[in-house]
Amino acid sequence: MAMNVSAAVLMLVIVVVMVRRAGLKLSHAIVCALLGFYLASSSIAPSITQVTSNLAGMINGLKL
């Protein structure tokens, strides 16, 4: 649960920065958010969750 909240906050920060600095239009950000909601309710959602968890585990295992 904590990882999901952290990932959501990180993505929100990235979107806000992209809207303000990189020229991402608000309408594009809304479309991306809607796509996320549709993907979350689709049959591919468990696969996306698993890939995200595996990616977070790999990043956590990196030694810098």
Backbone bond lengths (Angstrom), bond angles and torsions (degrees), N, CA, C in turn:
res aa  C-N    CA-C-N  psi(-1)  N-CA   C-N-CA  omega(-1)  CA-C   N-CA-C  phi
1 M - - - 1.461 - - 1.523 110.88 -
2 A 1.325 117.13 -44.04 1.462 120.05 -178.86 1.518 111.19 -63.52
3 M 1.332 116.44 -36.66 1.456 119.17 179.53 1.523 110.45 -67.33
4 N 1.323 117.93 -38.13 1.454 120.71 179.43 1.521 111.38 -64.13
5 V 1.333 116.70 -42.12 1.464 120.48 178.67 1.525 109.90 -66.05
6 S 1.320 116.85 -42.85 1.464 120.38 179.28 1.521 111.43 -63.03
7 A 1.319 116.41 -41.85 1.465 119.97 179.21 1.517 110.44 -65.51
8 A 1.330 117.01 -39.95 1.463 120.15 179.49 1.523 111.08 -65.37
9 V 1.321 116.83 -41.65 1.468 120.25 178.73 1.523 110.26 -65.77
10 L 1.325 117.10 -41.72 1.464 120.71 178.29 1.527 110.87 -61.40
11 M 1.329 116.99 -44.70 1.468 120.03 179.01 1.525 111.41 -65.55
12 L 1.329 117.14 -37.49 1.467 120.22 177.11 1.520 110.74 -62.29
13 V 1.324 117.18 -43.55 1.470 121.12 178.64 1.526 110.34 -62.65
14 I 1.328 116.82 -42.34 1.462 120.36 179.46 1.526 110.67 -62.67
15 V 1.322 117.18 -42.93 1.469 120.42 179.93 1.521 110.75 -64.86
16 V 1.330 117.46 -43.07 1.470 120.48 179.21 1.522 110.67 -61.36
17 V 1.325 117.02 -43.64 1.465 120.71 178.79 1.526 110.23 -64.10
18 M 1.328 117.02 -41.46 1.463 119.72 -179.84 1.525 111.84 -67.47
19 V 1.326 117.62 -35.14 1.467 120.10 177.66 1.518 109.91 -66.67
20 R 1.324 116.20 -41.04 1.471 119.63 -176.13 1.523 113.79 -80.77
21 R 1.323 117.76 -37.64 1.463 119.98 -170.66 1.519 114.59 -109.45
22 A 1.309 117.60 -35.41 1.460 119.81 -170.85 1.529 113.09 -98.37
23 G 1.304 117.44 3.09 1.451 119.75 176.39 1.519 114.92 82.36
24 L 1.329 117.85 15.07 1.460 120.33 175.87 1.516 108.23 -70.06
25 K 1.307 116.16 128.17 1.458 119.84 -179.36 1.520 109.49 -78.42
26 L 1.311 115.79 148.89 1.455 121.26 -179.70 1.526 110.55 -60.20
27 S 1.319 117.27 -36.93 1.468 120.00 179.11 1.527 111.34 -62.84
28 H 1.333 117.25 -36.35 1.461 120.49 177.64 1.520 110.46 -67.27
29 A 1.315 116.60 -40.29 1.462 120.40 178.57 1.522 110.79 -63.93
30 I 1.321 117.43 -38.79 1.469 121.04 178.69 1.519 110.65 -66.21
31 V 1.324 117.05 -41.49 1.467 120.62 177.82 1.530 110.29 -62.49
32 C 1.314 117.19 -41.71 1.467 120.59 177.93 1.527 111.19 -63.32
33 A 1.324 117.48 -40.75 1.465 121.33 177.95 1.521 110.81 -63.85
34 L 1.327 117.13 -42.60 1.464 120.35 177.87 1.526 111.18 -63.81
35 L 1.317 116.90 -39.44 1.462 120.40 176.22 1.527 110.24 -59.93
36 G 1.317 116.66 -40.76 1.463 120.69 177.47 1.517 112.34 -60.90
37 F 1.332 117.14 -42.10 1.458 120.26 178.18 1.525 111.29 -65.16
38 Y 1.329 117.50 -40.94 1.454 120.45 178.78 1.527 111.32 -67.12
39 L 1.325 117.09 -39.88 1.457 119.80 177.46 1.524 111.61 -65.20
40 A 1.333 116.88 -36.05 1.463 120.97 -179.40 1.522 111.83 -65.04
41 S 1.321 117.24 -28.12 1.458 119.76 -179.53 1.527 112.57 -98.25
42 S 1.329 117.60 5.16 1.455 120.34 -178.48 1.529 110.83 -91.78
43 S 1.311 115.44 176.80 1.466 120.33 179.60 1.530 112.06 -75.23
44 I 1.315 117.95 -13.43 1.464 121.50 179.73 1.540 112.22 -86.22
45 A 1.328 117.67 -7.00 1.465 121.91 -177.00 1.532 113.62 -55.70
46 P 1.341 120.07 -45.15 1.475 118.57 178.54 1.529 113.12 -61.08
47 S 1.315 117.15 -36.21 1.470 120.21 178.14 1.521 110.92 -66.62
48 I 1.323 116.80 -42.28 1.468 120.69 178.13 1.523 110.14 -62.63
49 T 1.333 116.44 -41.88 1.462 120.72 178.91 1.522 110.83 -62.95
50 Q 1.321 116.92 -41.86 1.454 120.81 -179.79 1.531 111.32 -65.78
51 V 1.325 117.01 -44.04 1.467 120.58 178.74 1.524 110.46 -62.93
52 T 1.325 116.69 -42.02 1.464 120.66 179.59 1.524 110.76 -63.71
53 S 1.315 116.88 -42.74 1.469 120.79 178.46 1.524 111.21 -64.19
54 N 1.324 116.57 -42.92 1.468 119.94 178.29 1.519 111.45 -63.84
55 L 1.318 117.21 -41.37 1.459 121.33 178.49 1.529 110.99 -63.47
56 A 1.335 116.15 -43.41 1.461 119.84 178.24 1.527 110.61 -63.59
57 G 1.327 117.08 -38.11 1.467 120.04 176.88 1.509 112.53 -64.83
58 M 1.337 116.81 -39.82 1.476 119.96 177.98 1.522 110.60 -65.65
59 I 1.327 116.91 -42.29 1.475 119.99 178.92 1.525 110.01 -64.91
60 N 1.319 116.12 -39.43 1.461 119.97 178.74 1.520 111.65 -64.78
61 G 1.327 117.58 -30.98 1.460 121.61 -179.16 1.516 114.86 -81.04
62 L 1.308 118.12 -8.58 1.471 120.69 179.56 1.512 110.48 -69.09
63 K 1.302 115.40 138.12 1.470 120.77 176.51 1.517 107.88 -111.53
64 L 1.298 115.72 115.21 1.465 120.25 -176.76 1.499 111.34 -93.84
